[in-house]
């Protein structure tokens, strides 16, 4: 249903380095680099960074967030810890969130521009 998502960043070089490290933990690689955009994905760029030099940091109460699928809890834990080491902030440590649905395992981070990014996987009840 959704072909791709883009988020705004103030400094494309800084954000590009951050996301190159962080997205690699869930199997996404930098596929396209243009003067004002970078596209990440597995075989097709479906997650884009768009440079917006004059933007204000994302308002924590904006309600906007992007959720990406991960292969399992280990990838989510790697995503979260890599994001923190790379300059992001935790907005929810890795763990089960039964209030969402059974088996919902996720983590939330804020990138250096304040964008809220979630990664999720679904754990089977017998796992």
C-alpha positions as CSV (number, residue, x, y, z in Angstrom):
1,X,0.0,0.0,0.0
2,X,2.8,2.5,0.9
3,X,5.6,2.8,-1.7
4,X,8.0,4.9,0.3
5,X,8.4,7.3,3.2
6,X,10.5,10.4,3.5
7,X,11.6,12.4,6.6
8,X,13.0,15.8,6.8
9,X,16.5,16.4,8.2
10,X,18.5,19.6,8.7
11,X,22.0,18.3,7.8
12,X,21.9,15.5,5.2
13,X,25.5,14.4,5.8
14,X,25.0,14.0,9.6
15,X,21.6,12.3,9.1
16,X,23.0,10.1,6.4
17,X,25.8,8.8,8.6
18,X,23.3,8.2,11.5
19,X,20.8,6.3,9.4
20,X,23.5,4.3,7.5
21,X,24.6,2.8,10.9
22,X,21.1,2.5,12.4
23,X,19.2,1.1,9.4
24,X,21.9,-1.5,8.6
25,X,20.9,-3.2,11.9
26,X,17.5,-4.1,10.2
27,X,18.9,-4.9,6.8
28,X,18.5,-1.5,5.0
29,X,21.3,-0.1,3.0
30,X,22.1,3.3,1.4
31,X,21.1,2.8,-2.2
32,X,20.8,6.3,-3.7
33,X,22.6,9.5,-2.8
34,X,21.6,12.8,-4.5
35,X,22.5,16.4,-3.5
36,X,19.4,16.8,-1.2
37,X,18.2,13.3,-0.7
38,X,19.4,9.8,0.4
39,X,17.4,6.7,-0.2
40,X,17.7,3.5,1.9
41,X,16.2,0.1,1.4
42,X,16.9,-3.6,0.6
43,X,16.5,-3.6,-3.2
44,X,14.5,-0.4,-3.7
45,X,14.8,2.9,-1.8
46,X,11.7,3.0,0.3
47,X,13.0,5.2,3.2
48,X,14.3,8.6,2.2
49,X,16.0,11.5,4.0
50,X,15.2,14.9,2.5
51,X,17.4,17.9,3.4
52,X,15.5,20.8,4.9
53,X,18.2,23.1,6.2
54,X,15.9,25.6,7.8
55,X,13.5,23.3,9.5
56,X,13.1,23.4,13.3
57,X,13.7,20.2,15.3
58,X,10.6,17.9,15.2
59,X,8.2,18.8,17.9
60,X,8.0,15.8,20.3
61,X,4.2,16.2,20.5
62,X,3.7,16.3,16.7
63,X,2.3,12.7,16.7
64,X,4.4,11.8,13.6
65,X,6.4,8.7,13.7
66,X,7.6,6.1,11.3
67,X,7.6,2.3,12.1
68,X,9.9,-0.1,10.3
69,X,9.7,-3.9,10.5
70,X,12.6,-5.8,11.9
71,X,13.4,-9.5,11.7
72,X,13.3,-10.2,15.4
73,X,14.1,-8.9,18.9
74,X,17.9,-9.0,18.3
75,X,17.6,-6.7,15.4
76,X,15.4,-4.3,17.4
77,X,17.9,-4.3,20.3
78,X,20.8,-3.6,17.8
79,X,18.8,-0.8,16.2
80,X,18.1,0.8,19.6
81,X,21.6,0.6,20.9
82,X,23.2,1.7,17.7
83,X,20.9,4.7,17.5
84,X,21.9,5.7,21.0
85,X,25.6,5.3,20.3
86,X,25.2,7.3,17.1
87,X,23.6,10.3,18.8
88,X,19.9,9.4,18.9
89,X,17.7,9.4,22.0
90,X,15.7,6.6,23.4
91,X,11.9,7.2,23.2
92,X,11.1,3.6,24.4
93,X,13.5,0.8,25.2
94,X,13.2,-2.5,23.4
95,X,10.5,-4.7,24.8
96,X,7.1,-6.3,24.6
97,X,4.1,-3.9,24.4
98,X,1.1,-6.1,25.2
99,X,-1.1,-3.0,25.3
100,X,-0.7,-2.8,21.5
101,X,-1.3,-6.5,20.8
102,X,0.0,-9.8,21.9
103,X,3.6,-10.4,20.8
104,X,4.2,-6.8,19.8
105,X,8.0,-6.2,20.4
106,X,9.3,-2.8,19.6
107,X,11.7,0.1,20.4
108,X,11.4,3.8,19.7
109,X,14.2,6.4,19.1
110,X,14.5,10.0,18.2
111,X,17.0,10.8,15.6
112,X,19.3,13.9,15.8
113,X,16.5,16.0,14.3
114,X,13.9,14.8,16.7
115,X,12.1,12.4,14.2
116,X,10.5,9.5,16.0
117,X,11.4,6.1,14.5
118,X,10.0,2.8,15.8
119,X,11.1,-0.7,14.9
120,X,8.7,-3.7,15.5
121,X,8.5,-7.4,15.2
122,X,5.9,-9.8,16.3
123,X,6.8,-12.7,18.6
124,X,4.7,-15.8,18.4
125,X,3.1,-16.8,21.7
126,X,5.1,-20.1,21.8
127,X,8.4,-18.3,21.3
